[in-house]
Amino acid sequence: MYPALNTIDIVVSDLDASIAFYARLGLEFKVDEHSPEHAGCDLPNGLHVMLDTEGFRTPFLSGWSAPAGGPRTLLCFELDGPAAVDAKYAELVAAGHRGIAEPFDAFWGMRYATVADPDGNGVDLYAALPAS
């Protein structure tokens, strides 16, 4: 049996700010009624995404500290089309989130852009370019 990737856990410094950021992308996180420092979101493709505060996660990760520098992992979200990439990037940047890469037409056939979530994690926005 192969391992199955079915959950991604993102350690965040501010749960409310992270929930608001990901809500702008269309993800609906629900805070756990038993643990107010933990929230989860089930995506249509079966992937479960969790947000855990640093205070909640740190006791389980001996010696953990928040990473510094640029993002080492990027979450990649496919949007409906190139115009949706431009619009979502503009919306997120206008809301005060840091743009990492402005929208561009990538050589691999996609419109691409990258923003940082409230903790500096990279969030890619992409869509297939029309066939030429």
C-alpha positions as CSV (number, residue, x, y, z in Angstrom):
1,M,0.0,0.0,0.0
2,Y,1.3,3.4,-0.9
3,P,0.9,6.4,1.4
4,A,-2.1,8.6,0.5
5,L,-1.7,12.4,0.8
6,N,-5.2,13.4,2.1
7,T,-4.5,16.2,4.6
8,I,-2.3,19.3,4.6
9,D,-1.7,21.1,8.0
10,I,-0.6,24.7,7.9
11,V,0.8,26.2,11.1
12,V,-0.3,29.8,11.4
13,S,0.4,32.7,13.7
14,D,-3.1,34.2,13.5
15,L,-6.0,31.8,12.9
16,D,-8.5,34.5,12.1
17,A,-6.3,36.2,9.6
18,S,-5.5,32.9,7.9
19,I,-9.2,31.9,7.8
20,A,-10.0,35.3,6.2
21,F,-7.2,35.0,3.6
22,Y,-8.3,31.5,2.5
23,A,-11.9,32.6,2.5
24,R,-11.0,35.1,-0.2
25,L,-9.8,32.1,-2.2
26,G,-13.1,30.3,-1.7
27,L,-12.2,27.9,1.1
28,E,-14.5,27.6,4.1
29,F,-12.7,26.7,7.3
30,K,-14.7,25.7,10.3
31,V,-13.1,26.2,13.8
32,D,-13.1,23.0,15.8
33,E,-15.6,23.4,18.7
34,H,-13.3,21.4,21.0
35,S,-10.1,23.3,20.0
36,P,-10.4,27.0,19.1
37,E,-6.8,27.0,17.8
38,H,-7.6,24.4,15.0
39,A,-9.8,24.8,11.9
40,G,-10.4,22.4,9.0
41,C,-11.7,22.6,5.4
42,D,-12.8,19.7,3.2
43,L,-12.1,20.4,-0.5
44,P,-14.2,18.9,-3.3
45,N,-11.3,16.6,-4.5
46,G,-11.2,14.9,-1.1
47,L,-8.2,16.8,0.3
48,H,-8.6,18.1,3.9
49,V,-6.7,21.3,4.8
50,M,-6.1,22.2,8.4
51,L,-5.0,25.4,10.1
52,D,-3.3,25.1,13.5
53,T,-2.0,28.0,15.5
54,E,1.7,27.9,16.5
55,G,0.6,27.5,20.2
56,F,-1.5,24.5,19.3
57,R,1.0,22.7,17.2
58,T,4.3,23.5,19.0
59,P,3.9,21.1,21.8
60,F,3.7,18.2,19.3
61,L,6.8,19.4,17.3
62,S,9.7,19.4,19.7
63,G,12.2,22.1,18.8
64,W,10.0,23.6,16.1
65,S,10.3,27.3,15.2
66,A,8.7,29.3,12.5
67,P,10.6,29.3,9.3
68,A,12.3,32.4,8.0
69,G,12.9,33.6,4.5
70,G,10.9,32.8,1.4
71,P,8.3,30.1,1.1
72,R,9.6,26.6,1.0
73,T,6.2,25.1,0.1
74,L,3.5,26.5,-2.1
75,L,-0.1,25.7,-2.2
76,C,-1.4,25.8,-5.8
77,F,-5.0,26.7,-6.6
78,E,-6.4,26.2,-10.1
79,L,-8.9,28.9,-11.1
80,D,-11.5,29.1,-13.9
81,G,-9.3,31.0,-16.4
82,P,-6.5,33.5,-16.9
83,A,-8.8,36.5,-16.1
84,A,-9.7,34.8,-12.8
85,V,-6.0,34.6,-11.9
86,D,-5.6,38.3,-12.6
87,A,-8.7,39.2,-10.6
88,K,-7.9,37.0,-7.6
89,Y,-4.3,38.3,-7.4
90,A,-5.6,41.9,-7.6
91,E,-8.2,41.2,-4.9
92,L,-5.7,39.6,-2.5
93,V,-3.0,42.3,-3.0
94,A,-5.7,45.1,-2.6
95,A,-6.7,43.4,0.7
96,G,-3.1,43.9,1.9
97,H,-1.5,40.5,1.1
98,R,2.0,40.6,-0.3
99,G,2.4,39.7,-4.0
100,I,5.3,37.4,-4.7
101,A,4.9,37.1,-8.5
102,E,2.5,39.3,-10.5
103,P,0.4,37.4,-13.0
104,F,2.3,36.2,-16.1
105,D,1.9,33.8,-19.0
106,A,4.2,30.9,-18.1
107,F,6.1,29.0,-20.8
108,W,4.3,25.8,-19.7
109,G,0.9,27.1,-20.9
110,M,-0.6,28.6,-17.8
111,R,-1.4,32.1,-16.4
112,Y,0.4,32.1,-13.1
113,A,0.7,34.4,-10.1
114,T,1.9,34.0,-6.5
115,V,0.8,35.7,-3.3
116,A,1.8,35.2,0.3
117,D,-0.7,34.1,3.0
118,P,-0.5,35.9,6.3
119,D,2.4,33.8,7.5
120,G,4.4,34.1,4.3
121,N,3.4,30.7,2.8
122,G,3.4,30.9,-1.0
123,V,0.0,30.5,-2.7
124,D,0.0,30.0,-6.4
125,L,-3.0,30.9,-8.6
126,Y,-3.1,29.4,-12.0
127,A,-5.2,28.6,-15.0
128,A,-4.6,27.1,-18.4
129,L,-4.0,29.6,-21.2
130,P,-6.3,29.3,-24.2
131,A,-4.9,27.0,-27.0
132,S,-3.1,29.1,-29.6
